[in-house]
Amino acid sequence: GNERATLSATWFERIYSVPRNAVDLQFAAYTSRNTRTDAEYFNPKRDYAFSATVVSDWLSWHAYERRFNQRIAATVGGYRQWAAARPADEDYGWKGFGELRYEHEWRMGDDASARYGLGVRRFPYDGEHETRAYLYASLVFRF
């Protein structure tokens, strides 16, 4: 019964490039609105976010179509949330957030790749900051 509407925009720019290293900059903006106010999950009535991410990608090894890249990414941004609190909406105001991530990517030609990494993120939920560390991994096979 919850209707969610979102709008987002992203701008990507390569700001430095040499044969074995590249640095990219990404700006993002996001907004959403939800109709349900009594959900049991994180579901702000309205929210906005903006962020800037810097990614450094360096090629550590390659042989023909195979390669190994390492990446480090840092994100900073701002987040504003309104919650439905009766009788009036509660504005939690603008809060900062940040994320730091390190990953490896293995490419075995055009048909297979593996990516894994770890990160830490600090983000405000309902006006309170939460810090979470995470691990991730993905395998891609194309047929």
Backbone as CSV, one residue per row, in Angstrom:
resi,resn,N_x,N_y,N_z,CA_x,CA_y,CA_z,C_x,C_y,C_z
1,GLY,0.797,-1.200,0.000,0.000,0.000,0.000,0.842,1.269,0.000
2,ASN,2.168,1.133,-0.076,3.010,2.317,-0.078,3.355,2.677,-1.519
3,GLU,3.053,3.905,-1.905,3.466,4.386,-3.219,4.684,5.263,-3.030
4,ARG,5.750,4.919,-3.740,7.020,5.631,-3.612,7.373,6.260,-4.956
5,ALA,7.656,7.543,-4.934,8.089,8.255,-6.135,9.508,8.760,-5.892
6,THR,10.400,8.558,-6.860,11.790,8.997,-6.709,12.233,9.740,-7.960
7,LEU,13.208,10.588,-7.757,13.855,11.297,-8.849,15.332,11.403,-8.491
8,SER,16.197,11.045,-9.440,17.631,11.137,-9.164,18.356,11.610,-10.418
9,ALA,19.497,12.225,-10.189,20.347,12.691,-11.285,21.795,12.462,-10.887
10,THR,22.634,12.095,-11.862,24.043,11.827,-11.610,24.882,12.468,-12.705
11,TRP,25.994,13.043,-12.317,26.957,13.603,-13.262,28.285,12.912,-13.011
12,PHE,28.898,12.372,-14.057,30.145,11.625,-13.967,31.195,12.338,-14.796
13,GLU,32.391,12.499,-14.228,33.473,13.176,-14.939,34.804,12.507,-14.604
14,ARG,35.580,12.182,-15.630,36.944,11.686,-15.415,37.840,12.909,-15.296
15,ILE,38.550,13.020,-14.156,39.352,14.222,-13.933,40.849,13.984,-14.084
16,TYR,41.263,12.710,-14.152,42.682,12.398,-14.312,42.786,11.028,-14.962
17,SER,43.685,10.903,-15.932,43.826,9.619,-16.606,45.236,9.479,-17.170
18,VAL,45.890,8.404,-16.777,47.163,7.969,-17.342,46.999,6.483,-17.627
19,PRO,47.939,5.823,-18.299,47.706,4.431,-18.708,47.309,3.462,-17.591
20,ARG,47.801,3.595,-16.381,47.474,2.615,-15.338,46.635,3.178,-14.193
21,ASN,46.213,4.435,-14.287,45.447,5.034,-13.199,44.436,6.027,-13.750
22,ALA,43.274,6.062,-13.096,42.242,7.034,-13.452,41.577,7.507,-12.162
23,VAL,41.190,8.762,-12.159,40.445,9.329,-11.038,39.155,9.909,-11.603
24,ASP,38.040,9.482,-11.026,36.727,9.917,-11.470,36.030,10.680,-10.357
25,LEU,35.163,11.600,-10.754,34.361,12.376,-9.825,32.906,12.201,-10.220
26,GLN,32.058,11.940,-9.225,30.637,11.743,-9.496,29.825,12.594,-8.531
27,PHE,28.891,13.367,-9.075,27.948,14.135,-8.264,26.579,13.497,-8.429
28,ALA,25.837,13.403,-7.338,24.516,12.791,-7.397,23.538,13.585,-6.534
29,ALA,22.288,13.615,-6.974,21.198,14.227,-6.210,20.008,13.276,-6.280
30,TYR,19.223,13.258,-5.212,18.156,12.270,-5.090,17.035,12.859,-4.239
31,THR,15.807,12.529,-4.566,14.669,12.860,-3.727,13.637,11.748,-3.829
32,SER,12.873,11.572,-2.770,11.794,10.577,-2.801,10.637,11.042,-1.934
33,ARG,9.480,10.441,-2.196,8.273,10.724,-1.429,7.520,9.411,-1.292
34,ASN,7.004,9.142,-0.099,6.240,7.929,0.188,4.852,8.301,0.677
35,THR,3.842,7.486,0.348,2.476,7.784,0.776,2.142,7.159,2.123
36,ARG,2.752,6.049,2.436,2.438,5.357,3.690,3.302,5.923,4.811
37,THR,2.668,6.282,5.930,3.402,6.896,7.040,3.553,5.975,8.235
38,ASP,2.922,4.814,8.223,2.961,3.921,9.384,3.722,2.629,9.094
39,ALA,4.650,2.665,8.149,5.385,1.452,7.770,6.319,1.029,8.898
40,GLU,6.587,-0.272,8.980,7.455,-0.826,10.008,8.922,-0.786,9.595
41,TYR,9.217,-0.209,8.472,10.573,-0.130,7.947,10.918,1.340,7.717
42,PHE,12.196,1.609,7.456,12.625,2.991,7.197,11.903,3.500,5.962
43,ASN,11.044,4.493,6.154,10.154,4.946,5.097,9.814,6.423,5.314
44,PRO,10.761,7.311,5.068,10.473,8.723,5.324,9.368,9.256,4.413
45,LYS,8.605,10.196,4.942,7.553,10.805,4.134,8.168,11.509,2.930
46,ARG,9.279,12.206,3.156,9.973,12.938,2.112,11.444,12.988,2.470
47,ASP,12.326,12.899,1.476,13.751,13.048,1.754,14.494,13.556,0.526
48,TYR,15.656,14.161,0.793,16.546,14.683,-0.238,17.963,14.267,0.117
49,ALA,18.804,14.061,-0.891,20.212,13.763,-0.647,21.035,14.311,-1.807
50,PHE,22.253,14.693,-1.510,23.224,15.047,-2.530,24.557,14.480,-2.091
51,SER,25.418,14.145,-3.046,26.713,13.568,-2.685,27.744,13.831,-3.770
52,ALA,28.997,13.734,-3.359,30.139,13.788,-4.274,31.025,12.594,-3.946
53,THR,31.436,11.861,-4.971,32.272,10.674,-4.805,33.518,10.804,-5.666
54,VAL,34.661,10.515,-5.074,35.926,10.460,-5.798,36.357,8.998,-5.823
55,VAL,36.674,8.485,-7.023,37.090,7.092,-7.196,38.458,7.075,-7.858
56,SER,39.406,6.414,-7.214,40.718,6.198,-7.811,40.802,4.733,-8.216
57,ASP,41.089,4.501,-9.485,41.131,3.150,-10.050,42.518,2.944,-10.649
58,TRP,43.204,1.898,-10.191,44.517,1.628,-10.763,44.626,0.186,-11.214
59,LEU,45.238,0.038,-12.384,45.463,-1.261,-12.998,46.724,-1.862,-12.396
60,SER,46.571,-2.986,-11.696,47.706,-3.618,-11.019,48.377,-4.688,-11.870
61,TRP,47.600,-5.333,-12.734,48.149,-6.412,-13.552,47.258,-6.590,-14.777
62,HIS,47.880,-6.922,-15.912,47.085,-7.310,-17.069,47.921,-8.187,-17.992
63,ALA,47.222,-9.080,-18.671,47.810,-9.969,-19.669,46.732,-10.222,-20.714
64,TYR,46.924,-9.659,-21.875,45.966,-9.771,-22.964,44.602,-9.254,-22.510
65,GLU,43.576,-10.083,-22.496,42.229,-9.633,-22.127,41.939,-9.778,-20.629
66,ARG,42.886,-10.222,-19.868,42.680,-10.387,-18.424,43.347,-9.229,-17.689
67,ARG,42.709,-8.813,-16.586,43.296,-7.724,-15.817,42.795,-7.725,-14.382
68,PHE,43.564,-7.057,-13.537,43.235,-6.910,-12.121,43.327,-5.433,-11.763
69,ASN,42.203,-4.868,-11.309,42.147,-3.464,-10.904,41.851,-3.370,-9.413
70,GLN,42.359,-2.313,-8.807,42.024,-1.970,-7.429,41.367,-0.599,-7.447
71,ARG,40.421,-0.388,-6.530,39.714,0.880,-6.463,39.545,1.312,-5.017
72,ILE,39.632,2.603,-4.822,39.262,3.183,-3.541,38.310,4.333,-3.847
73,ALA,37.230,4.424,-3.087,36.217,5.450,-3.321,35.856,6.112,-2.002
74,ALA,35.691,7.416,-2.034,35.277,8.186,-0.863,34.087,9.051,-1.256
75,THR,33.041,9.016,-0.436,31.818,9.778,-0.686,31.513,10.662,0.504
76,VAL,31.108,11.894,0.239,30.571,12.788,1.259,29.278,13.375,0.710
77,GLY,28.359,13.690,1.615,27.097,14.244,1.151,26.251,14.767,2.286
78,GLY,25.069,15.195,1.921,24.096,15.702,2.878,22.757,15.031,2.661
79,TYR,21.986,14.876,3.739,20.703,14.187,3.688,19.709,14.926,4.566
80,ARG,18.499,15.120,4.045,17.430,15.756,4.816,16.197,14.881,4.720
81,GLN,15.549,14.694,5.867,14.411,13.783,5.947,13.271,14.419,6.718
82,TRP,12.052,14.185,6.219,10.847,14.539,6.947,10.117,13.256,7.269
83,ALA,9.728,13.116,8.510,8.966,11.941,8.924,7.553,12.386,9.246
84,ALA,6.610,11.500,9.048,5.233,11.804,9.396,5.070,11.571,10.885
85,ALA,5.050,12.634,11.619,4.844,12.556,13.064,3.597,13.366,13.366
86,ARG,2.626,12.730,13.905,1.361,13.430,14.143,1.503,14.361,15.336
87,PRO,0.977,15.562,15.315,0.065,16.097,14.311,0.768,16.784,13.139
88,ALA,2.049,17.096,13.236,2.748,17.790,12.145,3.957,16.971,11.699
89,ASP,4.429,17.232,10.485,5.616,16.539,9.991,6.841,16.966,10.781
90,GLU,7.695,16.013,11.096,8.932,16.296,11.803,10.065,16.418,10.788
91,ASP,10.757,17.560,10.825,11.883,17.816,9.941,13.158,17.518,10.718
92,TYR,13.917,16.527,10.289,15.157,16.174,10.981,16.320,17.079,10.568
93,GLY,16.109,17.941,9.588,17.152,18.857,9.157,18.214,18.152,8.325
94,TRP,19.177,18.951,7.843,20.270,18.404,7.045,21.300,17.731,7.938
95,LYS,21.695,16.531,7.570,22.745,15.785,8.276,23.759,15.320,7.236
96,GLY,25.015,15.326,7.606,26.058,14.857,6.711,26.169,13.339,6.727
97,PHE,26.685,12.780,5.652,26.980,11.351,5.619,28.259,11.130,4.830
98,GLY,28.838,9.950,4.992,30.067,9.627,4.290,30.232,8.132,4.131
99,GLU,31.079,7.757,3.178,31.346,6.347,2.903,32.766,6.218,2.368
100,LEU,33.431,5.143,2.755,34.753,4.814,2.247,34.725,3.355,1.821
101,ARG,35.213,3.069,0.596,35.121,1.716,0.040,36.433,1.357,-0.651
102,TYR,36.836,0.092,-0.521,38.008,-0.439,-1.214,37.592,-1.736,-1.899
103,GLU,37.979,-1.916,-3.186,37.562,-3.123,-3.894,38.616,-3.600,-4.882
104,HIS,38.475,-4.876,-5.241,39.269,-5.518,-6.290,38.315,-5.926,-7.404
105,GLU,38.804,-5.850,-8.633,38.033,-6.343,-9.772,38.947,-7.168,-10.668
106,TRP,38.536,-8.395,-10.911,39.230,-9.306,-11.824,38.387,-9.441,-13.075
107,ARG,38.987,-9.207,-14.231,38.310,-9.428,-15.515,39.037,-10.533,-16.249
108,MET,38.288,-11.568,-16.617,38.844,-12.690,-17.342,38.300,-12.646,-18.768
109,GLY,38.694,-11.641,-19.515,38.167,-11.440,-20.855,36.839,-10.708,-20.790
110,ASP,36.086,-10.795,-21.887,34.797,-10.110,-21.962,33.669,-10.896,-21.319
111,ASP,33.895,-12.168,-20.972,32.800,-13.027,-20.547,32.711,-13.296,-19.050
112,ALA,33.710,-12.931,-18.264,33.654,-13.234,-16.837,34.393,-12.160,-16.040
113,SER,33.826,-11.844,-14.897,34.491,-10.901,-14.000,34.065,-11.191,-12.565
114,ALA,34.900,-10.763,-11.650,34.610,-10.892,-10.219,34.976,-9.570,-9.559
115,ARG,34.131,-9.143,-8.641,34.375,-7.903,-7.904,34.033,-8.149,-6.441
116,TYR,34.906,-7.702,-5.559,34.655,-7.840,-4.124,35.317,-6.682,-3.400
117,GLY,34.798,-6.392,-2.234,35.366,-5.279,-1.494,34.776,-5.149,-0.117
118,LEU,35.186,-4.098,0.541,34.687,-3.785,1.869,34.530,-2.282,1.986
119,GLY,33.685,-1.883,2.900,33.443,-0.466,3.074,32.885,-0.160,4.442
120,VAL,32.806,1.125,4.722,32.176,1.608,5.935,31.366,2.842,5.557
121,ARG,30.154,2.926,6.116,29.248,4.026,5.786,28.635,4.582,7.058
122,ARG,28.564,5.899,7.137,27.892,6.588,8.243,26.760,7.399,7.629
123,PHE,25.517,7.064,8.041,24.334,7.665,7.422,23.280,7.952,8.485
124,PRO,22.548,9.075,8.356,21.514,9.398,9.345,20.158,8.770,8.991
125,TYR,19.633,7.968,9.874,18.288,7.408,9.742,17.441,7.998,10.855
126,ASP,16.332,8.633,10.505,15.445,9.285,11.471,16.211,10.231,12.390
127,GLY,17.179,10.954,11.830,17.921,11.954,12.578,19.093,11.436,13.378
128,GLU,19.268,10.118,13.457,20.366,9.519,14.218,21.344,8.844,13.264
129,HIS,22.634,9.122,13.435,23.646,8.506,12.574,23.880,7.044,12.956
130,GLU,23.995,6.211,11.936,24.381,4.809,12.111,25.634,4.570,11.289
131,THR,26.584,3.839,11.856,27.791,3.464,11.143,27.747,1.970,10.887
132,ARG,27.942,1.593,9.633,27.911,0.176,9.263,29.111,-0.162,8.406
133,ALA,29.721,-1.275,8.719,30.777,-1.839,7.877,30.137,-2.948,7.056
134,TYR,30.614,-3.153,5.842,30.017,-4.167,4.987,31.070,-4.796,4.082
135,LEU,30.758,-5.981,3.617,31.531,-6.726,2.612,30.586,-7.001,1.449
136,TYR,31.133,-7.062,0.251,30.300,-7.406,-0.903,31.144,-8.173,-1.918
137,ALA,30.434,-8.919,-2.754,31.092,-9.700,-3.799,30.087,-9.936,-4.926
138,SER,30.601,-9.992,-6.159,29.744,-10.329,-7.290,30.560,-11.074,-8.329
139,LEU,29.904,-12.004,-8.978,30.471,-12.748,-10.106,29.575,-12.527,-11.303
140,VAL,30.168,-12.285,-12.455,29.383,-12.064,-13.679,29.928,-13.001,-14.750
141,PHE,29.030,-13.789,-15.322,29.351,-14.659,-16.451,28.397,-14.331,-17.583
142,ARG,28.918,-14.094,-18.750,28.089,-13.785,-19.911,28.107,-14.995,-20.859
143,PHE,26.953,-15.332,-21.345,26.835,-16.473,-22.261,26.429,-16.001,-23.636
